[in-house]
Amino acid sequence: MVPSLPARQTYRMRAPASGREAFVEADPDGVYVDRETGEELRPVTRVLPLAPSPSALLRAPENLTECRRCKQLIGIDLSDCPHCGLRQEATNGDS
């Protein structure tokens, strides 16, 4: 039996007035409210891995790339290599 892929995407959400943030498995048409302040949460960014993915791990193989200088594996969402500091080339979002 093949496990089902998570259909919902995890987002980092922020309440504009207070700046409070939360990670939420969200539906694009849903409305999400901070339970402490009552403010509507707005999506800031999608969290890796992007849905649908067989992995719930932040650093799954499909979300890694190799640094051009030190050849260490780094997340595709990073601008600079955390190992050697080299600025990474921009990706088109497909890798």
LODONU-94967 format. One record per residue (C-alpha): residue number from 1; residue in one letter; x negated, y negated, z. Coordinates in nm, 4 decimals. Example, Ala and Ser with C-alpha at 12.3 -4.5 7.8 and 13.67 -1.06 7.14 Angstrom:
BEGIN
[1, A, [-1.2300, 0.4500, 0.7800]]
[2, S, [-1.3670, 0.1060, 0.7140]]
This chain:
BEGIN
[1, M, [0.0000, 0.0000, 0.0000]]
[2, V, [-0.1346, -0.3433, -0.0979]]
[3, P, [-0.1018, -0.6151, 0.1679]]
[4, S, [0.1038, -0.9141, 0.0607]]
[5, L, [-0.0762, -1.2399, -0.0050]]
[6, P, [0.0057, -1.5395, 0.2103]]
[7, A, [0.2434, -1.7493, -0.0001]]
[8, R, [0.2261, -2.0624, 0.2117]]
[9, Q, [-0.0659, -2.3017, 0.2039]]
[10, T, [-0.2279, -2.4369, 0.5209]]
[11, Y, [-0.2529, -2.8175, 0.5302]]
[12, R, [-0.4218, -3.0649, 0.7604]]
[13, M, [-0.1360, -3.2986, 0.8523]]
[14, R, [-0.1599, -3.6443, 1.0118]]
[15, A, [0.0892, -3.8747, 1.1840]]
[16, P, [0.0172, -4.2200, 1.0314]]
[17, A, [0.0838, -4.4397, 1.3370]]
[18, S, [-0.0891, -4.2338, 1.6066]]
[19, G, [-0.3503, -4.0598, 1.3909]]
[20, R, [-0.2695, -3.7262, 1.5570]]
[21, E, [-0.3521, -3.4270, 1.3378]]
[22, A, [-0.2383, -3.0660, 1.3142]]
[23, F, [-0.3001, -2.7664, 1.0905]]
[24, V, [0.0296, -2.6380, 0.9530]]
[25, E, [0.1266, -2.3553, 0.7186]]
[26, A, [0.3598, -2.5750, 0.5199]]
[27, D, [0.6134, -2.5564, 0.2421]]
[28, P, [0.5735, -2.8414, -0.0088]]
[29, D, [0.9339, -2.9556, 0.0386]]
[30, G, [0.9351, -2.9252, 0.4180]]
[31, V, [0.9428, -3.2091, 0.6686]]
[32, Y, [0.7130, -3.1674, 0.9679]]
[33, V, [0.7300, -3.3684, 1.2893]]
[34, D, [0.4748, -3.4071, 1.5696]]
[35, R, [0.6493, -3.2536, 1.8690]]
[36, E, [0.4845, -3.4966, 2.1157]]
[37, T, [0.5306, -3.8299, 1.9352]]
[38, G, [0.8249, -3.7516, 1.7046]]
[39, E, [0.6349, -3.8992, 1.4077]]
[40, E, [0.6621, -3.7382, 1.0664]]
[41, L, [0.3398, -3.5592, 0.9732]]
[42, R, [0.2037, -3.6231, 0.6255]]
[43, P, [-0.0339, -3.3889, 0.4393]]
[44, V, [-0.3957, -3.5084, 0.4294]]
[45, T, [-0.5579, -3.2153, 0.2508]]
[46, R, [-0.5215, -2.8467, 0.1769]]
[47, V, [-0.7345, -2.6131, 0.3878]]
[48, L, [-0.9444, -2.3409, 0.2248]]
[49, P, [-0.8741, -2.0730, 0.1182]]
[50, L, [-0.6098, -2.1998, -0.1209]]
[51, A, [-0.2910, -1.9933, -0.1369]]
[52, P, [-0.2340, -1.7313, -0.2587]]
[53, S, [-0.5491, -1.5624, -0.1324]]
[54, P, [-0.6091, -1.2154, 0.0073]]
[55, S, [-0.8235, -1.3762, 0.2773]]
[56, A, [-0.7331, -1.6007, 0.5677]]
[57, L, [-1.1007, -1.6716, 0.6359]]
[58, L, [-1.2238, -2.0258, 0.5801]]
[59, R, [-1.5416, -1.9074, 0.4131]]
[60, A, [-1.4095, -1.6270, 0.1927]]
[61, P, [-1.6289, -1.5349, -0.1079]]
[62, E, [-1.4069, -1.7244, -0.3520]]
[63, N, [-1.4741, -2.0438, -0.1514]]
[64, L, [-1.8553, -2.0250, -0.1552]]
[65, T, [-2.1215, -2.1443, -0.3955]]
[66, E, [-2.5001, -2.1328, -0.3956]]
[67, C, [-2.7098, -2.4420, -0.3268]]
[68, R, [-2.9257, -2.5341, -0.6262]]
[69, R, [-3.2324, -2.6007, -0.4081]]
[70, C, [-3.2378, -2.3539, -0.1172]]
[71, K, [-3.0089, -2.0831, -0.2657]]
[72, Q, [-2.8067, -2.0568, 0.0580]]
[73, L, [-2.4325, -1.9931, 0.0381]]
[74, I, [-2.2265, -2.3027, 0.1191]]
[75, G, [-1.8596, -2.3928, 0.1011]]
[76, I, [-1.7337, -2.5335, -0.2293]]
[77, D, [-1.5678, -2.8147, -0.0330]]
[78, L, [-1.9017, -2.9550, 0.0941]]
[79, S, [-2.0714, -3.2541, -0.0686]]
[80, D, [-2.4134, -3.1888, 0.0866]]
[81, C, [-2.5877, -2.8609, 0.1653]]
[82, P, [-2.5930, -2.8150, 0.5452]]
[83, H, [-2.9250, -2.6251, 0.5150]]
[84, C, [-3.1413, -2.8585, 0.3018]]
[85, G, [-2.9260, -3.1709, 0.2587]]
[86, L, [-2.9179, -3.1652, -0.1235]]
[87, R, [-2.6141, -3.3466, -0.2694]]
[88, Q, [-2.4067, -3.0911, -0.4597]]
[89, E, [-2.2601, -3.1383, -0.8064]]
[90, A, [-1.8890, -3.2046, -0.8267]]
[91, T, [-1.6705, -2.9059, -0.9069]]
[92, N, [-1.3594, -2.9059, -1.1200]]
[93, G, [-1.1632, -2.7215, -0.8515]]
[94, D, [-1.1640, -2.3870, -1.0350]]
[95, S, [-1.4662, -2.2268, -0.8685]]
